[in-house]
Amino acid sequence: MTIHKINTKTIARIAAIQTFYQYQLDNDHDIDLLMNKTIDFYQDKEFLLDLDLSADNRIKIKPSVTYLRELVKLTSENIFLIDQVIIDHLTDNNTIANLSLLLLALLRVAVCELKYFPEIPRKVIINEYTDIASDMINEHEVGFVNSMLDNIAKGDNATRP
């Protein structure tokens, strides 16, 4: 029997997006508390039932907790700078307030990774978040995510020595 394992960093990215989505819904909660609830969810053996996977399914879905914590910490600490990057890359007829909460959570985490994880190739980050977006949001927003992240990455490359 084959066991399929999804990349732990990919799951950490998804979990970070989930954490920020929950935070945006009710930011009276502490971001660390929400992150810990997300980690608990992924460690719960019963959560595969929530995904409608059969009991004999051999899929391992486990986030890199270290990577998740780092993503949430850096996104949270730099949220105002990250939001400004997003705002700077929106078209004139769009505002950050017009973005859906899920799209905003995804962009925040993705921009954090582009800005604060220089050891990860930009193409990998863009591909990862475009793939994640294709499972989370509607089709025209996926193109928007890809285009925005690509433009942000190109802008960063232009300002680097």
C-alpha positions as CSV (number, residue, x, y, z in Angstrom):
1,M,0.0,0.0,0.0
2,T,1.4,3.4,-1.0
3,I,1.4,6.2,1.5
4,H,1.1,9.6,-0.1
5,K,2.8,12.4,1.8
6,I,2.1,16.1,0.9
7,N,5.1,18.4,1.3
8,T,5.2,19.6,5.0
9,K,6.2,23.2,3.9
10,T,3.1,23.3,1.6
11,I,0.9,22.2,4.5
12,A,2.6,24.9,6.7
13,R,1.8,27.5,4.1
14,I,-1.9,26.4,4.0
15,A,-2.0,26.4,7.8
16,A,-0.5,29.9,8.0
17,I,-3.2,31.1,5.5
18,Q,-5.9,29.4,7.6
19,T,-4.5,31.1,10.8
20,F,-4.6,34.6,9.2
21,Y,-8.0,34.0,7.7
22,Q,-9.3,33.1,11.2
23,Y,-7.5,36.1,12.7
24,Q,-9.1,38.5,10.1
25,L,-12.5,37.1,11.0
26,D,-12.1,38.0,14.7
27,N,-8.9,39.8,15.5
28,D,-9.8,40.0,19.1
29,H,-8.0,36.6,19.3
30,D,-4.3,36.3,19.8
31,I,-2.5,35.2,16.6
32,D,-0.4,32.7,18.6
33,L,-3.6,31.1,20.1
34,L,-5.1,30.8,16.6
35,M,-1.9,29.3,15.3
36,N,-1.8,26.7,18.1
37,K,-5.4,25.8,17.4
38,T,-4.4,25.2,13.7
39,I,-1.5,23.1,14.8
40,D,-3.8,21.1,17.1
41,F,-6.2,20.6,14.2
42,Y,-3.5,19.0,12.0
43,Q,-2.3,16.8,14.9
44,D,-5.8,15.5,15.5
45,K,-6.0,12.0,14.0
46,E,-9.7,12.5,13.3
47,F,-9.2,15.6,11.0
48,L,-8.9,13.4,7.9
49,L,-12.6,12.6,8.5
50,D,-13.3,16.3,8.1
51,L,-11.7,16.1,4.6
52,D,-14.1,13.2,3.6
53,L,-11.2,10.8,3.2
54,S,-11.9,7.1,3.8
55,A,-10.3,5.3,6.7
56,D,-8.1,3.2,4.4
57,N,-6.7,6.3,2.7
58,R,-3.0,6.6,3.2
59,I,-2.4,10.3,2.9
60,K,0.0,12.0,5.3
61,I,-1.0,15.6,5.9
62,K,1.4,17.2,8.4
63,P,2.7,20.8,8.5
64,S,6.3,21.7,9.3
65,V,5.4,23.3,12.7
66,T,8.7,25.2,12.8
67,Y,8.1,26.6,9.3
68,L,4.4,27.5,10.2
69,R,5.5,29.3,13.4
70,E,8.1,31.2,11.5
71,L,5.7,32.2,8.7
72,V,3.0,33.3,11.2
73,K,5.5,35.2,13.4
74,L,7.1,37.1,10.5
75,T,3.8,37.8,8.8
76,S,2.4,39.1,12.1
77,E,5.4,41.2,13.0
78,N,5.5,42.8,9.5
79,I,1.8,43.0,8.7
80,F,1.8,46.8,8.1
81,L,4.8,46.6,5.7
82,I,3.3,43.5,4.0
83,D,0.0,45.3,3.5
84,Q,1.8,48.3,2.0
85,V,3.5,46.1,-0.5
86,I,0.1,44.6,-1.4
87,I,-1.5,48.1,-1.7
88,D,1.4,49.3,-3.8
89,H,0.7,46.5,-6.3
90,L,-3.1,46.9,-6.6
91,T,-4.5,48.6,-9.6
92,D,-6.2,52.0,-9.2
93,N,-9.7,50.6,-9.1
94,N,-8.9,48.1,-6.4
95,T,-8.2,48.5,-2.6
96,I,-7.1,46.1,0.1
97,A,-10.5,46.5,1.7
98,N,-12.1,45.1,-1.5
99,L,-10.1,41.8,-1.3
100,S,-11.9,38.8,0.1
101,L,-10.5,37.8,3.5
102,L,-9.2,34.5,2.1
103,L,-7.4,36.2,-0.8
104,L,-5.9,38.8,1.6
105,A,-4.7,36.1,4.0
106,L,-3.1,34.2,1.2
107,L,-1.4,37.3,-0.2
108,R,-0.1,38.4,3.3
109,V,1.6,35.0,3.9
110,A,2.9,34.8,0.3
111,V,4.3,38.4,0.4
112,C,5.9,37.6,3.8
113,E,7.6,34.6,2.2
114,L,8.8,36.6,-0.8
115,K,10.2,39.3,1.4
116,Y,11.6,37.5,4.4
117,F,12.7,34.0,3.1
118,P,15.5,34.9,0.6
119,E,16.8,31.3,0.7
120,I,13.7,30.0,-1.1
121,P,13.7,30.6,-4.8
122,R,11.1,33.2,-5.8
123,K,9.7,30.9,-8.6
124,V,9.1,28.2,-6.0
125,I,7.2,30.6,-3.7
126,I,5.1,31.9,-6.6
127,N,4.3,28.4,-7.9
128,E,3.4,27.2,-4.4
129,Y,1.0,30.0,-3.7
130,T,-0.5,29.9,-7.2
131,D,-1.2,26.2,-6.7
132,I,-2.6,26.8,-3.2
133,A,-4.8,29.6,-4.6
134,S,-6.2,27.3,-7.3
135,D,-7.6,25.1,-4.5
136,M,-8.9,27.9,-2.3
137,I,-10.2,30.8,-4.4
138,N,-11.9,31.4,-7.8
139,E,-10.1,31.1,-11.1
140,H,-9.7,34.8,-11.9
141,E,-8.2,35.5,-8.5
142,V,-5.6,32.7,-9.1
143,G,-4.3,34.7,-12.1
144,F,-4.4,37.9,-9.9
145,V,-2.3,36.1,-7.2
146,N,0.2,34.8,-9.8
147,S,0.6,38.2,-11.5
148,M,0.9,40.2,-8.2
149,L,3.5,37.8,-6.7
150,D,5.5,37.9,-10.0
151,N,5.4,41.7,-10.0
152,I,6.5,41.9,-6.4
153,A,9.3,39.5,-7.0
154,K,10.5,41.4,-10.1
155,G,10.3,44.7,-8.1
156,D,12.5,43.2,-5.4
157,N,15.0,41.9,-7.9
158,A,15.3,45.4,-9.4
159,T,16.1,47.0,-6.0
160,R,18.7,44.4,-5.0
161,P,22.4,45.2,-5.6
